[in-house]
Amino acid sequence: MRGFFDSQDFDFTCPNCKRHVKTPVSKVKRSDFKCPYCGGKFETSQFSRKIDEANREIERFKQQLGNIKIEIKL
């Protein structure tokens, strides 16, 4: 699922090489994500599930906003 957060940058420090990494969330969600500097592999399944869950909640919220009736009185 492609969602709101996928194009956002994710900043973290690699626990292996201690370098600062800034990469799109969509790349971190992939099961084969590795540190671009040292090649250290990360377990990202929980991160991916939580981002997908947040994206679903944002979609639900957008739908709810669309159902709100606004009455303007002048």
C-alpha positions in Angstrom: 0.0 0.0 0.0 1.3 3.4 -0.9 0.3 6.0 1.6 0.8 9.4 3.1 4.1 8.6 4.9 5.8 6.7 2.1 7.4 9.7 0.5 8.4 11.3 3.8 12.1 11.1 4.9 13.0 8.9 7.8 16.1 10.0 9.8 17.9 7.6 12.1 21.4 6.6 13.2 22.6 3.2 12.0 23.3 1.1 15.1 26.1 -0.7 13.3 28.2 2.0 11.8 26.7 5.0 13.8 26.2 7.1 10.6 23.2 9.3 10.0 20.8 7.9 7.5 18.0 9.9 5.8 15.9 7.9 3.4 12.2 7.7 2.3 9.9 5.7 4.5 9.0 3.6 1.4 12.6 2.3 1.3 12.8 1.5 5.0 9.5 -0.5 4.8 11.1 -3.0 2.3 12.1 -6.3 3.8 15.5 -6.1 2.2 16.4 -2.6 3.6 20.1 -2.2 4.4 22.2 0.7 5.7 23.5 2.5 2.6 26.9 3.0 4.3 27.7 -0.3 6.0 25.2 -2.7 4.4 23.8 -3.7 7.8 20.4 -5.4 7.4 17.4 -4.3 9.5 14.3 -6.1 10.6 11.6 -3.7 9.3 8.4 -5.8 9.4 7.0 -4.1 12.6 7.9 -0.6 11.2 6.2 -1.4 7.9 3.0 -2.7 9.7 2.8 0.4 11.9 3.3 2.8 8.9 0.6 0.9 6.9 -1.7 1.1 9.9 -1.1 4.9 10.2 -1.8 5.3 6.5 -5.1 3.4 6.8 -6.1 5.7 9.7 -5.3 8.8 7.7 -7.5 7.4 4.8 -10.4 6.8 7.2 -10.0 10.3 8.6 -10.0 11.8 5.1 -13.3 9.9 4.4 -14.8 11.2 7.6 -13.8 14.7 6.7 -15.6 14.3 3.4 -18.8 13.3 5.3 -18.9 16.5 7.4 -21.7 18.9 6.4 -20.8 22.5 6.8 -23.5 25.1 7.0 -22.6 28.7 6.4 -24.9 31.4 7.6 -24.4 35.0 6.6 
